[in-house]
Amino acid sequence: MRRAVVIGTGMHLPQRVMANVDFERIIETNHEWIVERTGIHQRHIAAEGEVTSDLGTIAGAMAIKNAGIAPDSIDLVVLATTTPDDTMPSTATKIQHRLGITGGAAFDVNAACSGFVYAMAVANSFIISNMAKRVLVLGAETYSRILDWQDRTTSILFGDGAAALVLEAQEQKGTVEDRGVLFSGIHSDGQYTGLLATNGGVSSTMTSGKMFMSGKDIFRHAVAKMPAAVEEAMAAVGKPVDAIDWLVPHQANMRILSSVAQKLGISEQKVIATVANHANTSAASIPLALHLGSQDGRIKKGQLIACPALGAGLTWGCTLIRW
């Protein structure tokens, strides 16, 4: 059976670091208040003129280098982003060109904070259907561009960044012990579009708009739908939840991460969390955590990794990977 196996990872964060204390000059808040409610200590913010494709290109180049392959051996680029450089062309095509990927196709996927899970589902489908042999999957965001910095409920939560994975088609035995993507489940329910959105768009206001969120409602959906997505994935492969080696969820805030782990009966020692240093980087958050976890030795070859997410739409799902 063809499996989509991770052969390389990469990441990039903007140079500028914005600490919690920096918000004290903008809104009524302080470091202790932010940490208590979110677990976030700092975030990276893109410089003036630094765009999503800049971050994605560097992350993609690192992933390709770590995979030990030539860029032109990649035949598909899938970029998860809610903050593209321009309305058109797709930011993925810019990254494709700048990385020297000369063949195949490239396109963006917009599923907000679930974007990486959606992009992995697309990439996996291309590989198992023999439509692609190597796929570069990226999550890259510049959420600082759509934040209302006077809104304490959203501005403290988000940061900018990018990360990438290279997936390669490999023949496996067709069992749950195979390396690669074992399951990709994605869902959406459009009745909840008003819970997390922007107040503008190309067609409606001819602007990008600014983000707004109903925090309590999003929290409630996250701690219900993310665990359910993990349970769906484990049931599909016939394994109990305690077979998971690492839970690498979307990094929304520590309260959500802790609640998801608790509901699944997973020890927080088995949760890879990067939200304290990066805040919520939307579609980039899971691949950032995967890269860091693999680079520091926590994630090892053969381990089972569950990656659930929930985002605007509402969208949600889970990718299950044997590393």
N, C-alpha and C positions, 0 to 999 in steps of 0.2 A: 504494500500500500504506500502511496506517495504521502509523505508528511512534510509540512513546512517547518523546517528546523532552524532555530536561531543560531547563526554562525558569527555574528558580530553586533556590538552595541556601541553607541556614542552619545554624547550630550554636549550642550553648550549653554552657558548662562551669561547674560549681560554683565559687564564689569561693575556697574553701579549697584551697590547694596543699599537698600532702604530699611533701616531698623525701625522698630516700633516707636522709639522715642521721636523719630522724625515726624510722626503723625501729630504729635502734641502741638506743633506749629500750625497745623491745618484744621484739626477738628478737636472736639472735646473728648479726649481719651488719654490713656497712658499705657506704658509697657505691660504693667501687671494686669490691667483689665483685658488687654488683647490676649495675653498668654493664658489667662484663666479660662477664657471662653473659646479659644481656638487652638492653643498650643503653638501658635506662630510667633517666632522671634524676629524674623527678617524676611525680605524678599528681594529679588533682583529686578531692576527696572531698565528697560531698553533706553539707550541714549537717543538724543534727538537725531533723527535721520536713520536710526538703526531699525530695520524692518524685519518682519517675520522670516522672509527668505534668507536674510543674513544669518539669523540664528540657526535655521534649519540646514543651511548649506554646511556650516561648520560641524554640526552634530552628525549630519550624513557622511561627511568626509571621514570623521573619526570612526564611525561604524564600518564603513567600507575598508578602511585601513586595518581595523581590528579583525575584520573577517578575512583579510589577506587575499582579497580578490581585486580584479581590475574593474573600474567603474563601468566600462562599456559591456561588462558581462551581466549587468542588471537589466532586466527587460520590463520592469514596472516600478513606478514610484507612486506611492499612495501617501498623501499628506493629510493628516487630521488637523484642522485648524478652524477656528471661528473668527480669526483675525487675519485674513489674507492681506497681502500687500495692496492689491487693487481688486476692483470688482471683476475685471478680466484683464489678462488671461489668468489661469489658475496659478497660484504660487508654486505648486508642484512642478510646473513646466520650467519656471525660473530656476528652481533648485536642480532639476534634471540637467539643464544646460550648464550651470555653473560647476556641477560635479563631473562633467565630461561623460555623461550617460547619453549615448548617441542613438540608441534604438529603443524600441518598445513604446510604452505610453506613460503618461503622468497625469494625475488629476487630484483634486482636493476632495475631502470628505468633511462635511459639517454636521457633527452630532454633539457639539459643545463639549462638555466634560467627559462624555462617553466616546468622544471621537476616536481615541486610540483603539478601543475595543471594536468599534465599527470598522476602522481601517484594517485591523487584524483579521476580521471576518472576511472582508473583501480580499485581502492578500491570500488568506488561506484558501478561499474558494478558487482563485486563479491558479494556485499551485496544485491543488488536488484534482482540478479539472484539466491539468496539463496545458493551461493557457500561459503559464509563466514558470520559469525555472528559478529565477532569483528576483526577489522583491525587496525594495527599500521602503520600509514603513516608518513614517515620521510623525511626531506630534510637535508642533511649533506654534507658539502663541506670544502675542504682545498685548495682553489684556489691559495693560496700563493705558492703552489708547481709547478704551471704551468705558473706563471707570469714571464715575462721578466722585471726585476726590472729597466732596463735602458730605457724602453719604457714608456714615460710619458703619452701616450694616453690610456694605460691599467692599469699600475701598481698602479695608485692612486685610481682606481675605486673599487677594490675588497677587500674582507676580508673573514675570515674563521668563521664557526659557524654551528650550527645544531638546529633543532626544530622538534617537533613531535605532531601529533594529534592521539587520539584514536577514531575510528568510531565504532558505535554499531548499529546493525540492530534493528529498532523499527517500530512497526506497526503504521501508521498514516492514516489520512482520505483521502489522495490523492489530496489535494488542495495546492495552493500556500502558504497557512498559515501553512503548515506542518513544523515541525522542521526537520533539516537535509539538505543534499545536494539536491537541487531542479533542478540543471542543471550542466552538465559538457560538455563543448564543446572544442575540441582540433583540431588543424590544423597544417599543415606543407607545405613548398614549397622548395624543394631541389635545385631549381635553384639559391638560394641565399647562398649556403653553404660557399662560399668564403668570405662572409662579416664578419663573426665571427667564428674563428676556431683556432686550434693549428697547428703548422708547423711540426707535427710528430704524430706517432701512432704506436701501436704494429706491425701491418702488413706492414706499409709503411716505417718506419725508425727504428723500434725496440726501440723507446723511447716514452715518453709521449708527447714530444714537448712543445713549449711555445705558449701562446695565442697571437693572433693578431686580430685587429678589424678595420673595416672601420666605424669610429664613426658617421659621418654625415649620412651615409646610414642607420645604425642601428637606429639612432634617428628618421629618417623619417619613417621607417617601424613601430617602436614602437608606435609613436603618431598617426598612422593610424590604425594599426591592433589591438592594445589593446582596444581602444574605440569601434571598430567594434565588438570585441568579447563580450564586456559588453552588447552592444545593441542586439546582437544575443541572449544572455542569457535572457535578460529582455523580449524580444519578445516571446521567447519560453514559458515563464511562464505567459505571458499576463499582464505584469506590466510595467508602465512607468519608465524611468531611475530615476526620482525623488523619486521613492519608495525605493531606496537604502538608508539604514541607514549609512553604512560605505563602502567606497571604500578602499580596502586593496590590492594595486597592487604590482607586483614585484618591489623591491626597487633598481632600476638601478641607477638613480640619480634624484635629486629634479627637474631638468628642465623637465625631462620626466614625472614625477608624476604630476607636475603642468599643463603641456600641455595636458595630458590625462584627468585630471579633467575638465579643461577648455573646451575641445572639447565635453565632455559629459554634460556640464552645471552643474557640481557638485561643490559646494563650497569646497575650500581647507580645511575648518573646518571639513568636513566629510571624509577627507583622513587621514588614519593612516600611518604615515611616520616614519621609523626608520633608514633611510639611513645615517643621520648625524652621528650617533654613531656606526653603523655597516658596512657602505659602502655596496657594492653589494655582498651579500653572495649567489648569484645564487639560486639554488633550496631551500635553507634554508630561503630565505628572506621573503616570504609570511607567512610561519608558525611562524617565529620569531615575525612578526608584529601581527599576530593573537593572539599569546600567551600573548604578552605584552599588547595588547589592551583589552583582556579579564581579565587579572590580575589587571590592573589599573582601571577597572570599566567602561571603555568607551563602550566596546562591552558587550551587555546585552542579556539575553535569549529572544528569539523571534525576534531579529533584523535581517534584511536582509543584508548580506555581499557579495559584489562582489569582486572577486579576479582574475584580468586579469594578463597575463604575456606574454613576448616575449623573445625568446632565440635563440641560434645558431641552424641552420638547414635549413632555419629558421623554428622555431616552435612557436606556440602561442595558446592562448585559454583563457577560463574563467571558474572558478568554482563559482557557486552561492549557498550560504549556508544560511539557516535560523538557527540562533544560538540557 
